[in-house]
Amino acid sequence: MQIGPYTLPNSLILAPMAGVTDRPFRRLCRDLGAGLLVSEMVTSDTRLWNSRKSRQRLDHSGEPGPVSVQIAGGEPAMLADAARANVDHGAQIIDINMGCPAKKVCKRAAGSALLADPDLVARILDAVVAAVDVPVTLKIRTGPDRDHRNALEIARIAEAAGIQALAIHGRTRADKFNGDAEYASIAQVVAAVNIPVMANGDVDSPEKAKRVLESTGAGGIMIGRAAQGNPWIFRDTLHYLEHGSLPAAPFVTEVHDCVQQHLAELHQFYGEFMGVRIARKHLGWYTQNLPGGEDFRRGFNTLENAADQRLAIEQFFQQINATTDRVRFGCYGEVSARKKNGALADDPFFS
């Protein structure tokens, strides 16, 4: 997959997720096979960049390229300024958010709220593309609501403005994250434009990734929520796309080492006080489907220092390793089995 001058090693992209795709998590997903990682969304209002949260989101030190940074806002000039400032901070790709359905974003006429105003979309894209000499990409939804799916119109505006790649989440703004993602709109866009299109939404297994690629013709897959607690989905999906089968589940010892490294980087990146607290949600995701996970989380969430967290993880994985040497994250194969049994006959993905 090609984005401007950058040839990606593969077509699997980590979706930007506020509070999740920070530098430690991006590093982990890259190590496990993601071909491109998009950083957490940052506001286009550079006056707000002095906060601790913004400074950390703008920190890309030591990251291998291409560094992709997502910006959000609704004012063309402000977005253009933010794009230039991010390039000065090391961004090599600027991604514009027109897909977030969160109320606090949309009420500021940003995120997916912009899809209802194609003229403003055009002005924003023209301004940002003209402002920087790096590739600009765009993330959208299929439209404001199901009666006004305008992804094709927005995609054509984007291509005319010089956008280098487009990611489409298969839901409308009104859908939020409810119901099932649909991919017919994405396939329609792929057939109509000449820029790379990444399909996003409900891609939670290697099998699903393969079917979405085949049914839409998309050039890439963007994975978001399914990577929370399961960054191995990138490794597994790469193997499945290349060989048609799942690789062996990771060893318990491998999972333990990855989790401990992630924990150490969280403590270092955020400092012990915040790192300990941010680690709680990640360990919640890692352990939600593991034996004894509920009891572990109950205790882990009371720990107040880094050393106690490291020890708790060590003991937890020792207990798991005493009963099995490998663990599989995610319910891979489940959707395929349900389809075979006819349970998904009314699923819009298969219609």
C-alpha positions as CSV (number, residue, x, y, z in Angstrom):
1,M,0.0,0.0,0.0
2,Q,1.4,3.4,-1.0
3,I,0.6,6.7,0.8
4,G,2.5,9.5,-1.0
5,P,6.2,8.6,-1.0
6,Y,5.7,5.9,1.6
7,T,5.4,2.2,0.7
8,L,3.9,0.5,3.7
9,P,5.2,-3.0,4.7
10,N,1.6,-4.3,4.6
11,S,-2.0,-3.2,4.4
12,L,-3.0,-3.4,8.1
13,I,-3.5,-0.1,9.9
14,L,-3.9,0.7,13.5
15,A,-6.9,3.1,13.8
16,P,-6.4,6.2,15.9
17,M,-8.2,5.9,19.3
18,A,-8.1,8.6,21.9
19,G,-6.7,7.3,25.2
20,V,-5.5,4.1,23.5
21,T,-3.1,4.6,20.6
22,D,-0.4,6.4,22.6
23,R,3.3,5.9,21.8
24,P,3.7,2.7,24.0
25,F,0.7,1.0,22.3
26,R,1.8,2.1,18.9
27,R,5.2,0.6,19.4
28,L,3.7,-2.7,20.5
29,C,1.3,-2.9,17.5
30,R,4.2,-2.1,15.2
31,D,6.3,-4.9,16.7
32,L,3.4,-7.3,16.2
33,G,2.9,-6.5,12.5
34,A,0.9,-3.3,11.9
35,G,1.9,-1.6,8.7
36,L,0.9,1.9,9.7
37,L,0.0,3.4,13.1
38,V,-2.1,6.6,13.4
39,S,-1.6,8.5,16.6
40,E,-4.3,9.7,19.0
41,M,-6.5,12.6,17.7
42,V,-5.1,16.1,18.7
43,T,-7.1,19.3,18.6
44,S,-6.5,21.7,15.8
45,D,-6.5,24.6,18.4
46,T,-2.8,24.9,19.1
47,R,-3.5,27.2,22.0
48,L,-4.5,24.1,23.9
49,W,-1.3,22.2,23.2
50,N,0.3,23.1,26.5
51,S,-1.6,20.6,28.5
52,R,0.1,17.4,29.7
53,K,-2.2,15.3,27.6
54,S,-1.5,17.2,24.4
55,R,2.2,17.3,25.0
56,Q,2.3,13.5,25.3
57,R,0.1,13.0,22.2
58,L,2.6,15.2,20.3
59,D,5.6,13.2,21.4
60,H,6.9,11.0,18.6
61,S,10.5,10.8,19.7
62,G,12.2,7.6,18.7
63,E,9.4,6.4,16.5
64,P,10.2,4.9,13.1
65,G,8.4,6.4,10.2
66,P,6.1,7.2,8.7
67,V,4.7,9.0,11.7
68,S,1.0,9.6,11.1
69,V,-0.8,12.2,13.2
70,Q,-4.6,12.8,13.3
71,I,-6.0,16.3,13.8
72,A,-9.6,17.3,14.5
73,G,-11.4,20.6,14.1
74,G,-13.9,22.5,11.9
75,E,-12.0,25.7,10.9
76,P,-10.0,25.4,7.7
77,A,-7.3,27.9,8.7
78,M,-7.0,26.4,12.2
79,L,-6.6,22.9,10.8
80,A,-4.0,24.2,8.3
81,D,-2.0,25.8,11.2
82,A,-2.3,22.6,13.2
83,A,-1.0,20.5,10.3
84,R,2.0,22.7,9.8
85,A,2.8,22.6,13.6
86,N,2.5,18.8,13.7
87,V,4.9,18.5,10.7
88,D,7.3,20.7,12.7
89,H,6.9,18.2,15.6
90,G,7.9,15.3,13.3
91,A,4.6,14.2,11.6
92,Q,5.2,12.7,8.2
93,I,1.5,12.1,7.4
94,I,-1.3,14.3,8.5
95,D,-4.7,12.5,9.0
96,I,-7.9,14.6,9.2
97,N,-10.6,13.3,11.5
98,M,-14.1,13.4,10.0
99,G,-15.2,10.1,11.5
100,C,-15.5,10.6,15.3
101,P,-19.1,10.4,16.4
102,A,-18.5,11.6,20.0
103,K,-20.9,14.3,21.1
104,K,-18.2,16.5,22.5
105,V,-16.4,16.5,19.1
106,C,-19.5,16.8,16.9
107,K,-21.0,19.7,18.9
108,R,-18.0,21.7,17.9
109,A,-18.8,21.0,14.2
110,A,-15.9,18.6,13.9
111,G,-15.4,14.9,13.4
112,S,-18.2,13.2,11.6
113,A,-20.5,16.3,12.0
114,L,-18.5,17.7,9.1
115,L,-20.0,15.2,6.7
116,A,-23.3,17.1,6.6
117,D,-21.5,20.1,5.0
118,P,-19.6,18.9,1.9
119,D,-18.6,22.5,1.0
120,L,-16.9,22.9,4.3
121,V,-15.2,19.6,3.9
122,A,-13.8,20.8,0.5
123,R,-12.5,24.0,2.1
124,I,-10.9,22.1,5.0
125,L,-9.2,19.6,2.7
126,D,-7.9,22.3,0.3
127,A,-6.5,24.3,3.1
128,V,-4.7,21.4,4.8
129,V,-3.3,19.9,1.6
130,A,-2.0,23.4,0.6
131,A,-0.4,24.0,4.0
132,V,2.0,21.1,4.2
133,D,4.4,19.2,1.9
134,V,3.6,15.8,3.5
135,P,0.8,13.4,2.5
136,V,-2.6,14.2,3.9
137,T,-5.1,11.4,4.6
138,L,-8.8,11.5,5.7
139,K,-10.9,9.3,7.9
140,I,-14.7,9.4,7.5
141,R,-17.9,7.5,8.1
142,T,-20.4,6.6,5.4
143,G,-22.5,9.8,6.0
144,P,-24.5,11.8,8.6
145,D,-27.2,9.1,8.9
146,R,-28.6,6.1,7.0
147,D,-30.9,8.3,4.8
148,H,-27.9,10.5,3.8
149,R,-25.0,8.2,3.1
150,N,-22.7,10.5,1.2
151,A,-19.3,8.7,1.4
152,L,-19.0,8.7,-2.4
153,E,-19.5,12.4,-2.6
154,I,-17.0,13.1,0.2
155,A,-14.5,10.7,-1.4
156,R,-14.6,12.5,-4.7
157,I,-14.1,15.8,-3.0
158,A,-11.1,14.3,-1.1
159,E,-9.5,12.9,-4.3
160,A,-9.9,16.3,-6.1
161,A,-8.3,18.1,-3.1
162,G,-5.2,15.9,-3.2
163,I,-5.9,13.5,-0.3
164,Q,-3.5,10.6,-0.6
165,A,-5.6,7.9,1.2
166,L,-9.0,7.5,2.7
167,A,-10.2,5.4,5.6
168,I,-14.0,4.7,5.9
169,H,-15.8,3.4,8.9
170,G,-18.8,1.4,7.8
171,R,-21.3,3.3,10.0
172,T,-22.9,6.7,9.8
173,R,-22.5,9.4,12.4
174,A,-26.0,8.7,13.8
175,D,-25.1,5.0,14.2
176,K,-22.3,5.8,16.6
177,F,-21.0,2.3,17.4
178,N,-24.4,0.6,17.4
179,G,-25.6,-2.2,15.0
180,D,-23.3,-3.7,12.4
181,A,-20.9,-2.0,10.1
182,E,-21.9,-2.2,6.4
183,Y,-19.3,-2.4,3.7
184,A,-21.4,-1.8,0.5
185,S,-20.7,1.9,0.8
186,I,-17.0,1.3,1.1
187,A,-17.0,-1.0,-2.0
188,Q,-18.8,1.8,-3.9
189,V,-16.1,4.3,-3.0
190,V,-13.3,1.9,-3.9
191,A,-14.8,1.4,-7.4
192,A,-15.1,5.2,-7.9
193,V,-11.8,6.7,-6.8
194,N,-8.1,6.1,-7.6
195,I,-6.7,6.7,-4.2
196,P,-6.1,4.0,-1.6
197,V,-9.1,3.2,0.5
198,M,-8.9,1.5,3.9
199,A,-12.0,-0.3,5.3
200,N,-12.8,0.1,9.0
201,G,-15.4,-1.1,11.4
202,D,-16.1,-4.4,13.2
203,V,-12.9,-6.0,11.8
204,D,-12.3,-8.3,14.8
205,S,-10.7,-11.4,13.3
206,P,-8.3,-12.4,10.5
207,E,-11.2,-14.2,8.8
208,K,-13.3,-11.0,8.8
209,A,-10.4,-8.9,7.6
210,K,-10.0,-11.2,4.6
211,R,-13.7,-11.1,3.7
212,V,-13.9,-7.4,4.0
213,L,-10.8,-7.0,1.7
214,E,-12.3,-9.3,-0.8
215,S,-15.9,-7.9,-0.8
216,T,-14.9,-4.2,-0.9
217,G,-11.7,-4.3,-3.0
218,A,-10.2,-2.0,-0.4
219,G,-6.4,-1.5,-0.4
220,G,-6.1,-1.9,3.4
221,I,-7.8,-2.8,6.6
222,M,-8.0,-0.4,9.6
223,I,-8.3,-2.1,13.0
224,G,-9.3,-0.3,16.1
225,R,-11.2,-1.7,19.0
226,A,-10.3,-5.3,18.2
227,A,-6.7,-4.5,19.0
228,Q,-7.4,-3.4,22.5
229,G,-6.0,-6.2,24.6
230,N,-5.2,-8.2,21.5
231,P,-2.4,-6.5,19.5
232,W,-1.6,-10.0,18.3
233,I,-4.5,-9.5,15.8
234,F,-2.0,-7.8,13.4
235,R,0.4,-10.8,13.5
236,D,-2.5,-13.3,13.2
237,T,-4.2,-11.4,10.3
238,L,-0.9,-11.0,8.3
239,H,-0.4,-14.8,8.6
240,Y,-4.0,-15.5,7.6
241,L,-3.9,-13.3,4.6
242,E,-0.7,-14.8,3.4
243,H,-1.3,-18.5,4.2
244,G,-5.1,-18.9,4.6
245,S,-4.7,-20.3,8.2
246,L,-4.1,-18.9,11.6
247,P,-0.7,-19.1,13.2
248,A,-0.1,-21.0,16.4
249,A,-1.4,-19.0,19.4
250,P,1.3,-17.1,21.2
251,F,3.1,-18.8,24.1
252,V,2.1,-17.7,27.6
253,T,5.6,-16.6,28.2
254,E,5.6,-14.4,25.0
255,V,2.3,-12.7,26.1
256,H,3.8,-12.2,29.6
257,D,6.9,-10.5,28.1
258,C,4.9,-8.3,25.8
259,V,2.5,-7.2,28.6
260,Q,5.4,-6.5,31.0
261,Q,7.2,-4.4,28.3
262,H,4.0,-2.5,27.6
263,L,3.6,-1.9,31.3
264,A,7.2,-0.6,31.7
265,E,6.8,1.8,28.8
266,L,3.5,3.1,30.2
267,H,5.2,3.8,33.5
268,Q,8.1,5.5,31.8
269,F,6.1,7.5,29.3
270,Y,3.5,8.8,31.7
271,G,5.4,8.7,35.0
272,E,4.6,6.2,37.7
273,F,1.5,8.0,39.1
274,M,-0.4,8.3,35.8
275,G,1.2,5.2,34.2
276,V,-0.1,2.9,37.0
277,R,-3.6,4.2,36.4
278,I,-3.5,4.0,32.6
279,A,-2.1,0.5,32.9
280,R,-5.3,-0.6,34.6
281,K,-7.5,-0.4,31.5
282,H,-4.9,-2.1,29.3
283,L,-4.6,-5.0,31.8
284,G,-8.4,-5.1,31.9
285,W,-8.4,-5.7,28.1
286,Y,-5.6,-8.2,28.2
287,T,-7.2,-10.3,30.8
288,Q,-10.9,-10.1,30.0
289,N,-11.0,-13.5,28.4
290,L,-8.2,-15.2,30.4
291,P,-8.9,-17.7,33.2
292,G,-8.9,-15.9,36.5
293,G,-9.0,-12.6,34.8
294,E,-11.9,-11.1,36.8
295,D,-10.2,-11.9,40.2
296,F,-6.9,-10.5,38.8
297,R,-8.5,-7.3,37.7
298,R,-10.2,-6.8,41.0
299,G,-6.9,-6.9,42.8
300,F,-4.8,-5.2,40.1
301,N,-7.0,-2.1,40.1
302,T,-6.2,-1.5,43.8
303,L,-2.4,-1.4,43.3
304,E,-0.8,2.0,43.6
305,N,2.8,1.5,42.4
306,A,4.7,0.1,39.5
307,A,6.6,-2.6,41.4
308,D,3.4,-4.1,42.7
309,Q,1.8,-4.1,39.2
310,R,4.9,-5.9,37.8
311,L,4.7,-8.5,40.5
312,A,1.0,-9.1,40.1
313,I,1.4,-9.7,36.3
314,E,4.3,-12.1,36.9
315,Q,2.2,-14.1,39.4
316,F,-0.9,-14.1,37.1
317,F,0.9,-15.5,34.1
318,Q,2.8,-18.0,36.2
319,Q,-0.6,-19.4,37.2
320,I,-1.8,-19.6,33.6
321,N,1.5,-21.2,32.4
322,A,1.0,-23.9,35.0
323,T,-2.1,-25.1,33.1
324,T,-1.4,-24.2,29.4
325,D,1.6,-23.1,27.4
326,R,-0.4,-21.0,24.8
327,V,-3.3,-18.5,24.9
328,R,-5.4,-17.3,22.0
329,F,-6.9,-13.8,22.2
330,G,-10.0,-13.0,20.2
331,C,-12.8,-15.3,19.1
332,Y,-11.3,-16.1,15.7
333,G,-13.3,-18.5,13.6
334,E,-16.5,-17.8,15.4
335,V,-18.0,-15.6,12.7
336,S,-17.1,-18.1,10.0
337,A,-18.7,-20.9,12.0
338,R,-21.9,-18.9,12.5
339,K,-22.0,-18.1,8.8
340,K,-21.6,-21.7,7.9
341,N,-24.6,-22.6,10.1
342,G,-26.7,-19.9,8.5
343,A,-26.9,-17.7,11.5
344,L,-25.7,-14.6,9.6
345,A,-28.1,-14.8,6.7
346,D,-29.5,-11.4,7.4
347,D,-26.1,-9.8,8.2
348,P,-25.6,-6.8,5.9
349,F,-22.0,-7.8,5.4
350,F,-23.1,-11.0,3.6
351,S,-26.1,-9.5,1.7
